[in-house]
Amino acid sequence: MPAIEVSGLRKTYRRAFGRAGNDALRGVDLTVPEGSAFGLIGPNGAGKTTFIKAILGIVQPTAGTVRVLGGSPEDPRIRARIGYLPERLHLPGAWTATAFLNTVARLKGLRPEEAAHLRLLERVGLASAAGRRIGGYSKGMRQRLGLAAALLGSPSLLVLDEPTDGIDPMGRVEVRSILQEEVRRGTTLFLNSHLLAETERVCDRVAILADGRVLREGRLEELSRGGARWAVRFAPGTDAGALASAGFQATGSEGLYHIEAADPAALNAALDRARAAGALLVELKRDGQDLEAVLTSTVGAAA
Ligand SMILES: Nc1ncnc2c1ncn2[C@@H]1O[C@H](COP(=O)(O)OP(=O)(O)OP(=O)(O)O)[C@@H](O)[C@H]1O
């Protein structure tokens, strides 16, 4: 059973005074497999937040169907299994983080457990600020608290709208490792982020949304077409003829070669042939497009 199954989803925001509506989603079909780490990317105004709100039952679709964790997003039993970090967080400034988590736990139908909440605050790097008023928190601290609230009760599905917004680079590394831990635990992750490097590091599937439509969807390595092609750098002085007969194509740049290898065995066999000819490997990386290039070329081609 997929974690999220959306078909023919449309959302038109009505405008006042009878003016034409604003089509935020124009017929979206999307399936998010259970246990996947799924990234939604796209330009400003593409409909990403609207899509997230629709799968959470926060906005009512104009047309189409939404199933989440096998049920309706409006079912409180389904909602209790979803952790959500919204794009714009509204936090009560006069409260402490612990009081806030206690209330969120109650709203989720969980028993407030102080020790567990403190562990959670520690996990998001807020242990030392647990007793401080939220009003005095920085933007990044507020995001971390929002993430802690989303993680309450070990949800089956984690929906995060720009989770690292305002978080410093060190903090992003921490957040990333929390998300990776959750995915390893079996949680399905649905991530909307403009930080494509984050999506690339955390997600295994990606959908590109633009102007209310899904332009591409698939496994990250399929989208980046980097699966079979490798860039290999050898130490200077290697016999170019020997490398060519080992299957490496010269690029014109000193020591840099390309090779197509369907799987790790084929890649290693080619490297063994090169080494047998005296070549010394210096650098090896996949020769695909990064997500930024995939996004800009996909959106550019559709415009
Ligand atoms: N409450 C609303 N009323 C009217 N129009 C809205 C509303 N919310 C969003 N829209 C419009 O719907 C479209 C999609 O907005 P949405 O916020 O879903 O995009 P997004 O991809 O999340 O954008 P961003 O990356 O800038 O956050 C935009 O044209 C936006 O102006």
The ligand as a Gaussian input file, in Angstrom:
#p B3LYP/6-31G(d) Opt

LIG

0 1
 N       -4.757000      30.796000      -0.001000
 C       -4.520000      31.086000      -1.270000
 N       -5.393000      31.861000      -1.973000
 C       -5.188000      32.160000      -3.289000
 N       -4.126000      31.708000      -3.993000
 C       -3.224000      30.940000      -3.348000
 C       -3.373000      30.595000      -1.952000
 N       -2.317000      29.805000      -1.598000
 C       -1.553000      29.676000      -2.712000
 N       -2.099000      30.359000      -3.742000
 C       -1.566000      30.430000      -5.122000
 O       -1.407000      29.104000      -5.608000
 C       -0.213000      28.986000      -6.373000
 C        0.663000      27.888000      -5.758000
 O        1.110000      28.345000      -4.456000
 P        1.927000      27.389000      -3.465000
 O        2.155000      28.168000      -2.221000
 O        1.224000      26.093000      -3.373000
 O        3.272000      27.217000      -4.294000
 P        4.711000      26.696000      -3.805000
 O        5.196000      25.802000      -4.901000
 O        4.636000      26.141000      -2.448000
 O        5.524000      28.061000      -3.822000
 P        6.837000      28.505000      -2.970000
 O        7.951000      27.637000      -3.457000
 O        7.005000      29.923000      -3.397000
 O        6.523000      28.350000      -1.521000
 C        0.429000      30.364000      -6.372000
 O        0.035000      31.019000      -7.564000
 C       -0.174000      31.044000      -5.172000
 O       -0.255000      32.439000      -5.371000

